[in-house]
Amino acid sequence: MEVASESQQQIRAVDDANAFITNKLHLPKLIHYKWWLRISCYILFLLSGQSVATLLGRLYYDKGGNNKWMATFVQSAGFPILIPLLFFCTPSPKSTTTQLKGPNLTVMALLYFGFGILLTGDNLMYSYGLMYLPVSTYSLLCATQLAFNALFSYFLNSKKFTPFILNSLVLLTISASLLAVNSDSESTAGISKGKYAIGVVCTLGASATFSLYLSLLQLSFEKIIKRETFSVVLNMQIYPSFVATCGCIVGLFASGDWRELEMEMREYEQGRVSYLMNLIWTAISWQISSVGMLGLIFEVSSLFSNFISTLGLPVVPVLAVIFFHDKMNGVKVMALLLAIWAFISYIYQHYLDDLESNAKKSTDATQVAGGDIQIC
C-alpha cells in the first residue's frame, strides 16, 4: 500500500511539473496577442514621437529660433505628462516586499542625478547637431548609435562581438565617414564648414552618450536596483528628466540666453503663437517617444528599445525631403543604404540570439521533465 501511495505521489509530481512547463512554454493566444498589441503601440509611440520631435526641432531653427538651451530644455521639460502613469502602477504585496530589498534613497538619488546630468549634456549636443546640419544628415549620423551601443554593451554588459555585429560596426563607420566629408555638397545656407564639422562631432558625441546612457541604465538595473517593474522604469525617466530640465534652466540663465527669448519670440517668422506651439509640441513629442521607449524597455529590453529607435532612420530623411526640401544626393543615398544594411545585420544577430535562447529554454524544460519521469 505504501509503495502504491508513493507511486501515485510521484505521478502527481510529474503531472504538475509537466503542466508548469506547458504553461511556461505555451502562453494562451489571448495573452500572446495582447503582448504584441502593446509592443506595436510602444513602437508606434517611439517612432512617431521621435520623428515629429526631430522635424519640429529643425523647424524651430529654420523659422528664426536660435536658442540652443531652449531647444535642449524642451527635450526633457515635458516629463510631467508621465507622472499620471505612476498612479496606474499600484504595487502588489509581493512587489512591495521586493521593493524593501532595493537600494536606499541616497543611492537612487545619486543615480537620478548622474543620469540627469548625462541627459543634459546629451540633449545639448543633439541641439547643436540639429542646428548646424540638415535633418537628413543629422538623422543618418544618429544611426551610429547602434555602433556605440555595441561597444558599450561589450564592455559594460558583457555582450559578445559576432561577425554580424562587426559587419554592422564597419558599415556604420563608413556611413558616418561619408556624411562627415560631404560638407562641400551640402546646401546649408549660412552654415560654414566649421559649424558643419561641429554639428557632425556633436551628433556623433550625442549618439555615443545616449548609447552609454542605455548601457549604464541596464547595468544599474542588473547590479544596483536588481528589479525592473514599470514604476521603477518610469521613475528612471521622470527624475533624471527633472534633473536635466533644471540643468537646462541653469544653463539658460548662466549663459544669458534668457535675455534673447522675448526678441526671438517676437521675430519668429510664424508669430508668437506658432513659436509657443512649436516648443510645446516638441516637448510633448519627446515624451511620447519616451513612453514608447519605456514600454519597450519594460516589455523586452533597453537594447531592443535602441534598435527600434534606429528603425526610424529611413523615415526622417524622407520626411525631411518632403517638408524641408533637403537634397538626397548620391552620397546620402549610399550612406542611407549602408546604415539600413548595418541595421538589418544587427537585428539578424539578435534574431539568432533569440532562437538560441529559446532552444536552450526548451532543452532545459525537456531535461527537467525527463528527470522527473526517471524518478518514477
C-alpha positions in Angstrom: 0.0 0.0 0.0 2.8 2.4 0.9 4.6 1.7 -2.4 1.4 2.4 -4.4 0.8 5.6 -2.4 4.4 6.8 -3.2 4.0 5.9 -6.9 0.8 8.0 -7.0 2.5 10.9 -5.4 5.4 10.7 -7.9 2.9 10.5 -10.8 1.1 13.6 -9.5 4.5 15.5 -9.1 5.4 14.6 -12.7 2.0 15.8 -13.9 2.3 19.1 -12.0 5.8 19.6 -13.4 4.7 18.9 -17.0 1.7 21.3 -16.6 4.0 24.0 -15.3 6.4 23.6 -18.2 3.5 23.6 -20.7 2.1 26.8 -19.2 5.5 28.4 -19.4 6.3 27.4 -22.9 2.9 27.8 -24.5 1.2 31.0 -23.4 -2.5 31.4 -24.1 -3.2 33.0 -27.5 -5.1 35.9 -26.0 -2.2 36.9 -23.8 0.2 36.5 -26.7 -1.9 38.8 -28.9 -2.2 41.4 -26.1 1.6 41.4 -25.7 2.1 42.0 -29.4 -0.6 44.8 -29.3 1.3 46.5 -26.5 4.6 46.1 -28.3 3.1 47.6 -31.5 1.7 50.6 -29.6 5.0 51.2 -28.0 6.9 51.0 -31.3 4.4 53.5 -32.8 4.8 55.9 -29.9 8.6 55.7 -30.2 8.9 56.2 -33.9 6.2 58.8 -34.3 7.3 60.8 -31.3 10.9 60.7 -32.3 10.3 61.7 -36.0 7.9 64.5 -35.1 10.1 65.9 -32.4 13.1 65.9 -34.8 11.2 67.7 -37.5 9.8 70.3 -35.1 13.3 70.9 -33.8 14.5 71.6 -37.3 11.5 73.9 -37.9 12.3 75.9 -34.8 15.8 76.8 -36.2 14.5 77.3 -39.8 11.9 79.9 -38.7 14.1 82.1 -36.6 14.8 80.2 -33.4 18.4 80.3 -32.3 18.5 79.4 -28.6 20.3 76.2 -28.1 19.4 76.0 -24.4 15.7 76.4 -25.2 16.0 73.6 -27.8 17.7 71.5 -25.2 15.1 72.4 -22.5 12.1 71.1 -24.5 13.7 67.7 -24.9 13.2 66.9 -21.2 10.7 69.5 -19.9 7.6 67.5 -20.9 8.2 64.9 -18.2 5.2 66.0 -16.0 2.8 64.3 -18.5 4.3 61.0 -17.4 3.5 61.5 -13.8 -0.2 60.3 -14.1 1.2 56.9 -15.3 2.6 56.4 -11.8 -1.0 56.2 -10.4 -1.6 53.1 -12.6 1.4 51.4 -11.0 -0.2 50.1 -7.8 2.4 47.6 -6.4 1.2 44.2 -5.2 2.2 42.9 -1.8 4.9 40.8 -3.5 6.4 43.7 -5.3 6.3 45.7 -2.1 8.3 43.1 -0.4 10.8 43.2 -3.2 11.0 46.9 -3.0 12.3 46.7 0.6 15.4 44.9 -0.7 16.2 47.6 -3.2 18.9 50.3 -2.9 18.4 53.1 -0.3 17.2 56.6 -1.1 20.7 58.1 -1.3 21.9 55.6 -3.9 18.8 56.2 -6.0 19.2 60.0 -5.7 22.8 59.7 -6.9 21.6 57.6 -9.9 18.9 60.0 -10.8 21.3 63.0 -10.6 24.0 61.2 -12.6 21.7 60.2 -15.3 20.1 63.6 -15.4 23.5 65.4 -15.9 24.3 62.8 -18.6 21.0 63.6 -20.4 21.6 67.3 -20.1 24.9 67.1 -22.0 23.4 64.6 -24.5 20.4 66.8 -25.3 22.7 69.9 -25.7 24.9 68.0 -28.2 21.8 66.9 -30.1 20.6 70.6 -30.2 24.0 71.7 -31.7 23.8 68.9 -34.2 20.3 69.7 -35.3 21.1 73.4 -35.5 24.1 73.0 -37.9 23.1 70.0 -40.0 20.2 69.3 -42.4 17.7 66.9 -40.9 18.5 64.1 -43.3 22.3 64.2 -42.5 21.5 64.6 -38.8 19.2 61.5 -38.6 21.7 59.4 -40.6 24.5 60.3 -38.3 22.3 59.3 -35.4 22.4 55.7 -36.8 25.9 55.4 -35.3 24.1 55.0 -32.0 24.0 51.3 -32.8 27.7 51.0 -33.2 28.4 52.8 -29.9 25.7 50.7 -28.3 27.6 47.5 -29.4 30.9 48.8 -28.0 29.4 49.9 -24.6 27.4 46.7 -24.3 30.6 44.7 -24.9 32.5 46.5 -22.1 29.7 47.2 -19.6 27.0 44.5 -20.3 29.2 41.5 -21.3 27.7 41.3 -24.8 29.9 39.4 -27.3 31.0 40.5 -30.7 29.9 38.3 -33.7 30.6 38.6 -37.4 27.2 40.2 -37.9 27.9 42.8 -35.2 31.3 43.6 -36.6 29.8 43.9 -40.1 27.3 46.4 -38.6 30.1 48.4 -37.0 32.1 48.7 -40.2 29.1 49.7 -42.3 28.0 52.4 -39.8 31.6 53.7 -39.6 31.7 54.0 -43.4 28.3 55.6 -43.5 29.2 58.3 -40.9 32.5 58.9 -42.7 30.7 59.6 -46.0 28.5 62.1 -44.3 31.3 63.8 -42.5 33.2 64.6 -45.7 30.0 65.6 -47.5 30.0 69.2 -46.4 31.1 70.5 -49.8 27.9 69.2 -51.4 25.5 70.4 -48.7 23.4 73.4 -49.4 23.2 74.7 -45.8 22.6 78.4 -46.1 24.5 80.4 -43.7 26.4 77.4 -42.2 30.1 77.4 -42.6 32.3 74.3 -42.9 33.5 74.8 -39.4 29.9 74.8 -38.0 29.1 71.8 -40.2 32.0 70.0 -38.6 30.8 71.0 -35.1 27.4 69.6 -36.0 28.9 66.3 -37.1 31.1 66.0 -34.0 28.2 66.9 -31.6 25.8 64.5 -33.3 28.3 61.7 -33.0 29.0 62.6 -29.4 25.3 62.7 -28.6 24.8 59.3 -30.2 27.7 57.9 -28.1 26.4 59.5 -24.9 22.9 58.1 -25.4 24.3 54.6 -26.0 26.4 55.0 -22.9 23.2 56.1 -21.0 21.3 53.0 -22.1 24.2 50.6 -21.2 24.6 52.3 -17.8 20.8 52.1 -17.3 20.8 48.4 -18.0 23.8 47.9 -15.7 22.1 49.8 -12.9 19.0 47.6 -13.2 21.2 44.4 -13.1 23.7 45.4 -10.4 22.2 48.1 -8.2 18.4 48.2 -8.5 18.0 44.5 -9.2 14.4 44.8 -10.3 12.6 46.1 -13.3 9.0 46.9 -12.6 7.1 49.5 -14.7 7.1 52.0 -11.8 10.9 51.7 -11.4 11.5 52.2 -15.1 9.1 55.2 -15.1 10.9 56.8 -12.2 14.2 56.3 -14.1 12.7 58.5 -16.8 10.9 61.1 -14.7 13.6 62.0 -12.1 16.6 62.2 -14.5 14.4 64.3 -16.8 13.6 66.6 -13.9 17.4 67.0 -13.2 18.1 67.5 -16.9 15.4 70.2 -17.0 16.9 72.0 -14.0 20.3 71.8 -15.6 18.9 73.4 -18.8 17.4 76.2 -16.7 20.7 76.8 -15.0 22.5 76.9 -18.4 19.9 79.2 -19.9 20.4 81.8 -17.1 24.1 81.3 -16.7 24.8 81.8 -20.4 22.5 84.9 -20.6 20.4 83.4 -23.4 17.2 84.0 -21.4 17.5 87.7 -22.4 17.1 86.9 -26.1 13.9 84.9 -25.6 11.5 87.8 -25.9 13.1 89.1 -29.0 13.3 85.6 -30.5 9.6 85.1 -29.9 8.8 88.5 -31.4 10.9 87.9 -34.6 9.8 84.3 -35.1 8.6 84.1 -38.8 5.2 82.4 -38.0 4.4 84.6 -34.9 4.3 84.2 -31.2 1.6 81.5 -31.1 3.4 79.3 -33.6 6.6 79.8 -31.6 5.0 78.6 -28.4 3.1 75.8 -30.1 6.3 74.5 -31.7 8.1 74.3 -28.3 5.1 72.7 -26.5 4.5 70.1 -29.2 8.2 69.4 -29.4 8.3 68.7 -25.6 5.1 66.5 -25.9 6.5 64.6 -28.8 9.7 63.8 -27.0 7.7 62.4 -24.0 5.5 60.3 -26.3 8.7 58.9 -27.7 9.9 58.3 -24.1 6.7 56.4 -23.3 7.4 54.1 -26.2 11.0 53.7 -25.1 10.0 52.9 -21.5 7.4 50.4 -22.6 9.9 48.5 -24.8 12.5 48.5 -22.0 9.9 47.1 -19.6 8.4 44.5 -22.1 11.6 43.5 -23.8 14.9 45.2 -23.0 16.8 48.5 -23.4 18.8 47.1 -26.3 15.6 46.3 -28.2 14.4 49.8 -27.5 17.5 51.2 -29.0 17.1 49.0 -32.1 13.5 50.3 -32.7 14.7 53.9 -32.2 17.2 53.4 -35.0 14.4 51.9 -37.1 13.2 55.4 -37.7 16.4 56.0 -39.6 14.8 55.9 -43.1 11.7 57.8 -42.0 13.2 61.1 -41.0 15.3 61.7 -44.2 12.3 61.0 -46.4 10.1 63.4 -44.4 12.9 66.0 -44.5 13.0 65.8 -48.3 9.2 66.4 -48.3 8.9 69.1 -45.7 12.3 70.8 -45.7 13.3 70.1 -49.3 16.6 68.5 -48.2 18.7 67.2 -51.1 19.2 63.4 -51.2 22.4 63.3 -53.3 24.3 60.2 -54.2 26.5 60.3 -51.0 23.4 60.5 -48.7 21.6 57.6 -50.6 24.8 55.5 -50.2 25.0 56.3 -46.5 21.3 55.5 -46.1 21.7 52.1 -47.8 24.8 51.3 -45.7 23.0 52.2 -42.5 20.0 50.1 -43.4 22.2 47.2 -44.2 24.0 47.6 -40.9 20.7 47.8 -39.0 19.5 44.6 -40.7 22.7 42.8 -39.9 22.4 43.9 -36.2 18.8 42.8 -35.9 19.6 39.5 -37.6 22.2 38.7 -35.0 19.7 39.3 -32.2 17.2 37.2 -34.0 19.8 34.4 -33.9 20.4 35.0 -30.2 16.7 34.7 -29.5 16.5 31.4 -31.4 19.4 30.1 -29.4 17.9 31.3 -26.1 14.5 29.7 -26.9 16.1 26.5 -27.9 18.1 26.4 -24.7 15.0 27.0 -22.6 13.1 24.2 -24.5 16.0 21.8 -23.9 16.2 22.7 -20.2 12.5 22.2 -19.8 12.7 18.8 -21.6 15.5 17.7 -19.3 13.5 18.7 -16.2 10.5 16.7 -17.4 12.8 13.7 -18.3 14.4 13.8 -14.9 11.0 13.8 -13.2 9.9 10.8 -15.2 13.0 8.9 -14.3 12.2 9.3 -10.7 9.1 7.3 -11.3 
